[in-house]
Amino acid sequence: MGITFYAEWTIERGEEPSVDICIDYKFRAGLPAHYGSLTYPGHPAEPDEIEIISAKRKGDPDAAEFEFTDEEREEIEGWLMENSPEPDYPEDF
């Protein structure tokens, strides 16, 4: 499923100090629906997909996996979807 990308995020939880984290994630662009043709039966639309592979405290690659709350995960995934990575095509493409 897709290529692995990298993002940085800051988690703020009330009065606790903020935590900078590094996120490795996979992004797969969805497909528009195809209504078919004489030789192809078609398919429904497929949405974009985000899969967070790992999240660790910034500056500590040996740290344990950072645990998100459901709300934090939803916010991060939503932002990653809205700011999806651009395809990395060769210059002479």
Secondary structure, 3 states (H helix, E strand, C coil): CCEEEEEEEEECCCCCCCEEEEEEEEEECCECCECCCCCCCCECCECCEEEEEEEEECCCCCCCCCCCCHHHHHHHHHHHHHCCCCCCCCCCC
